[in-house]
């Protein structure tokens, strides 16, 4: 009977050792899965940042800065206004003379 108890104790210890090995493997698996998830999240964030930088570079290259566009539009507008004002100043007297001439002209 003592041989039986000894074999039973050996079997019990073997099962206990196997259970400990399985538990350690499960814990290690959980740790590896969490590490893989963190690595994947970091990779996604890095990829998103890279693509956002690429997009901003593309946008600046092909669309220009919004301030550049505003400045260009304002410059064109100012030049157009200067041209209109210059033409009005140069032709003001001519227009007045023409209108006065036509108003005073009497057809007989």
Backbone as a ProteinNet text record, in pm:
[ID]
protein_1_A
[PRIMARY]
XXXXXXXXXXXXXXXXXXXXXXXXXXXXXXXXXXXXXXXXXXXXXXXXXXXXXXXXXXXXXXXXXXXXXXXXXXXXXXXXXXXXXXXXXXXXXXXXXXXXXXXXXXXX
[TERTIARY]
81.1	0	86.7	199.8	285.1	340	362	402.6	291	168.4	53.5	46.5	65.3	62.5	177	292.1	406.8	377.9	320.9	285.3	176.7	81.2	-25	34.3	126	190.4	272.6	341.9	418.3	325.5	214.2	116.6	58	28.7	-26.1	74.9	200.5	305.5	324.5	317.9	331.6	217.3	97.4	-18.2	-4.5	43.8	62.5	167.4	277	381.8	327.5	253.1	194.3	97.7	19.9	-74.7	-0.5	109.9	190.4	250.5	295.9	352.4	245.3	125.6	14.7	-22.9	-30.3	-64.1	41.6	168.4	276.5	267.4	237.2	224.2	107.6	-4.2	-119.9	-85.2	-15.2	24.2	118.7	212.4	306.4	234.1	135.9	55.8	-18.9	-79.3	-151.5	-56.2	62.5	161.5	201.5	225	263.4	152.1	27.3	-85.9	-96.9	-82.7	-88.2	25.1	144.1	258.5	233.5	178.7	149.2	44.7	-56.3	-159	-98	-13	51.9	140.5	216.2	301.6	218.4	107.5	19.6	-38.7	-82.1	-136.8	-30.5	90.4	199.1	229.7	226.1	251.2	142	18.2	-93	-77.5	-43.8	-26.5	87.9	197.8	311.8	273.7	201.1	156	64.6	-28.5	-119.9	-43.6	53.2	131.8	210.1	268.4	344.5	255.1	138	46	-6.9	-30.1	-76.4	32.3	157.8	268.2	279.4	265.8	269.7	157.7	39.1	-75.5	-51.9	-0.7	24.3	129.5	231.4	334.4	273.4	192.4	125.1	35.3	-39.7	-132.5	-57.6	52.4	130.6	191.9	238.1	303.4	207	87.6	-5.1	-109.8	-143.9	-245	-184.6	-65.4	-1.9	-61.2	2.5	-47.5	-171.2	-266.5	-386.9	-352.3	-250.5	-210.9	-149.4	-79.7	-24	-135.7	-239.4	-352.6	-423.4	-443.2	-509.2	-426.8	-296.7	-209.2	-215.2	-212.9	-219.1	-350.9	-460	-592.1	-599.1	-552	-554.7	-467.9	-353.4	-266	-333.9	-395.9	-467.7	-583	-655.2	-767.5	-718.4	-608.7	-554.1	-508.2	-445.6	-400.7	-519.6	-625.5	-745.4	-808.9	-817.5	-874.6	-790.1	-658.5	-570.3	-590.6	-604	-624.6	-756.6	-863.6	-994.7	-990.8	-931.6	-922.8	-838.6	-730.8	-644.6	-721	-793.2	-869.7	-980.6	-1043.6	-1149.8	-1092.6	-978.6	-916.2	-874.3	-818.5	-771.9	-888	-998.8	-1108.3	-1224.1	-1211.3	-1322.5	-1360.9	-1264.7	-1294	-1345.2	-1293.9	-1339.7	-1486.5	-1523.8	-1662.6	-1753.4	-1711.9	-1793	-1811.2	-1702.2	-1710.1	-1802.3	-1790.3	-1872.8	-2020.1	-2051.8	-2191.3	-2246.1	-2166.2	-2210	-2235.1	-2147.1	-2162.1	-2290.3	-2317.2	-2435.9	-2563.3	-2557.9	-2676.4	-2711.5	-2610	-2633.4	-2653	-2627.5	-2641.3	-2788.7	-2826.1	-2965.8	-2975	-3055.8	-3071.3	-3181.7	-3155.3	-3254.4	-3296.6
-118	0	126.2	117.1	232.4	262.6	153.3	174	245.5	211	275	421.4	452.3	591.2	669.7	606.2	673.1	703.4	609.6	632.6	739.7	734.4	834.3	972.3	983	1111.8	1159.5	1066.3	1103.1	1157.1	1087.8	1130.5	1267.1	1285.8	1412.4	1525	1502	1602.8	1633.1	1531.2	1551	1636.4	1608.7	1689.4	1832.5	1848.6	1982.4	2058.9	1993	2055	2091.2	2000.6	2025.8	2143.4	2148.6	2259.1	2391.7	2390.8	2513.2	2555.9	2460.2	2490.3	2549.9	2492.3	2542.9	2684.2	2709	2842.5	2944.6	2906.8	2997	3025.7	2924	2943	3035.7	3020.1	3108.5	3252.8	3271.5	3408.1	3468.1	3386.9	3434.2	3468.5	3388	3413.6	3545.9	3571.6	3696.8	3816.2	3801.9	3909.5	3934	3827.9	3842.1	3905.3	3867.2	3925.7	4074.7	4113.1	4255.6	4332	4275.8	4341	4356.1	4252.9	4259.9	4367.6	4379.4	4482.7	4621.7	4640.4	4770.3	4803.9	4704.6	4727.5	4763.7	4695.1	4723.3	4864.1	4903.1	5037.8	5143.3	5120.7	5215.2	5224.3	5111	5110.2	5186.2	5169.7	5241.3	5391.8	5432.3	5574.9	5632.6	5559.8	5604.8	5616.2	5518.7	5521.4	5640.5	5664.9	5777.7	5909.5	5923.2	6046.2	6065.1	5957.9	5965.5	6007.7	5947	5980.4	6123.1	6168.6	6306.1	6404.9	6375.3	6461.5	6463.1	6345.9	6338.7	6421	6412.2	6487.6	6637.7	6680.5	6823.2	6873.8	6793	6830.3	6840.9	6743.7	6744.9	6867.3	6893.7	7006.9	7137.9	7155.6	7278.4	7289.4	7175.4	7176	7210.7	7153.3	7171.2	7278.7	7306.9	7408.5	7535.9	7527.9	7644.7	7674.5	7764.8	7807.2	7892.8	7883.4	7965	8112.5	8146.4	8286	8334.6	8244.7	8281	8312.5	8231	8254.1	8384	8408.3	8531.9	8652.7	8644.8	8755.3	8778.7	8671.9	8684.2	8747	8704.5	8759.1	8906.7	8940.6	9080.5	9168.4	9117.3	9193.5	9217.9	9114	9130.8	9229.6	9221.1	9312.1	9456.4	9477.1	9612.6	9667.2	9584.8	9629.3	9665.5	9584.6	9613.4	9744.9	9765.2	9890.9	10010.7	9996.3	10105.3	10137.2	10033.4	10053.2	10125	10081.2	10143.9	10289.2	10314	10452.9	10539.5	10485.8	10560.2	10595.2	10495.2	10519.6	10622	10612.9	10709.2	10850.1	10864.3	10996.7	11053	10966.5	11012.1	11050.8	10982.5	11003.4	11084.8	11129.2	11201.5	11326.5	11408.6	11532.1	11502.7	11401.6	11364.5	11322.4	11246	11201	11320.2	11410.4	11529.7	11613.3	11636.6	11714.6	11647.2	11514.8	11441.8	11452.3	11431.8	11439.9	11582	11681.6	11820	11851.7	11806.3	11829.9	11766.4	11642.6	11573.1	11632.4	11682.1	11740.9	11875.2	11947.3	12079.3	12078.9	11969.8	11958.6	11953.8	12041.2	12047.1	12004.1	11907.1	11859.9	11941	11996.7	12079	12016.1
0	0	0	63.3	67.7	-72.3	-153.5	-292.1	-367.1	-338.3	-401.6	-364.1	-237.9	-192.4	-254.2	-265.8	-326	-472.7	-545	-685.8	-698.1	-604.7	-605.5	-580.6	-485.4	-455.7	-574.7	-644.2	-764.1	-872	-889.3	-989.9	-953.1	-826.4	-778.7	-799.9	-769.8	-789.3	-938	-1021.1	-1165.7	-1219	-1172.5	-1214.9	-1165.4	-1045	-987.8	-1069.1	-1103.1	-1184.2	-1322.7	-1382	-1513.8	-1507.7	-1399.8	-1383.1	-1370.5	-1295.3	-1280.9	-1415.1	-1493.3	-1625.2	-1716	-1713.2	-1794.4	-1751.1	-1620.9	-1570.3	-1612.5	-1602.2	-1643.4	-1792.9	-1871.7	-2016.3	-2048.7	-1976.2	-1998.8	-1965.1	-1852.3	-1813.9	-1917.2	-1963.8	-2065.3	-2194.9	-2229.5	-2349.6	-2337.8	-2221	-2199	-2211.7	-2153.2	-2161.4	-2306.8	-2381.7	-2523.1	-2605.2	-2576.5	-2650.3	-2620.7	-2493.2	-2458.3	-2524.5	-2525.3	-2589.4	-2739	-2801.5	-2945.1	-2973.8	-2888.6	-2906.6	-2892.6	-2792.4	-2773.6	-2893	-2939.9	-3056.7	-3179.3	-3196.8	-3311.5	-3301.3	-3181.6	-3162.5	-3190.3	-3142.6	-3168.7	-3317.2	-3384.9	-3528.3	-3603.7	-3561.4	-3625	-3603.4	-3481.5	-3452.1	-3535.8	-3543	-3622.9	-3770.2	-3820.6	-3960.7	-3985.8	-3893.3	-3909.6	-3910.1	-3820.3	-3816.1	-3945.3	-3994.3	-4118.9	-4235	-4244.6	-4353.4	-4339.4	-4217	-4195.7	-4238.1	-4204.3	-4246.8	-4399.3	-4460.7	-4607.3	-4668.6	-4610.1	-4661.4	-4648.5	-4532.7	-4513.2	-4611.6	-4636.2	-4733.7	-4873	-4909.4	-5040	-5052.2	-4947.7	-4948.2	-4967	-4895.6	-4908.9	-5047.6	-5099.8	-5229.9	-5342.1	-5338.7	-5450.6	-5428.2	-5303.9	-5277.8	-5222.7	-5170.3	-5111.6	-4975.3	-4908.5	-4777.8	-4799.1	-4709.6	-4722.5	-4712.1	-4632	-4620.7	-4751.5	-4822.6	-4952.9	-5051.7	-5050.2	-5140.2	-5105.3	-4977.2	-4935.4	-4977.6	-4957.7	-4995.5	-5145.8	-5222.2	-5368.2	-5412.7	-5354.8	-5388.7	-5351.5	-5232.2	-5188.2	-5278.9	-5321.7	-5410.6	-5544.9	-5600.5	-5727.7	-5713.1	-5601.6	-5578.9	-5570	-5496.6	-5482.8	-5617.6	-5699	-5831.1	-5919.2	-5910.7	-5990.2	-5946	-5816.5	-5765.7	-5806.9	-5800	-5842	-5989.4	-6071.9	-6214.9	-6241.5	-6174.9	-6193.7	-6149.5	-6033.8	-5984.5	-6076.8	-6129.1	-6221	-6348.9	-6403.7	-6525.3	-6500	-6384	-6351.4	-6341	-6276.1	-6262.5	-6398.2	-6482.6	-6613.2	-6704.8	-6696.4	-6790.6	-6732.9	-6609.1	-6546	-6626.4	-6658.4	-6731.9	-6871	-6937.9	-7070.4	-7066.7	-6966.3	-6953.2	-6926.8	-6839.9	-6809.9	-6936.3	-7009	-7132.2	-7234.5	-7248.4	-7342.8	-7304.7	-7176.8	-7132.6	-7150.6	-7115.5	-7131.4	-7277.9	-7364.4	-7508.1	-7560.2	-7520.1	-7567	-7509.4	-7388.3	-7327.6	-7393.9	-7431.3	-7485.9	-7637.2	-7699.6	-7843.1	-7880.4	-7973.3	-8014.7	-8161	-8183.6	-8321.5	-8387.3	-8503.8	-8572.1	-8700.4
[MASK]
++++++++++++++++++++++++++++++++++++++++++++++++++++++++++++++++++++++++++++++++++++++++++++++++++++++++++++

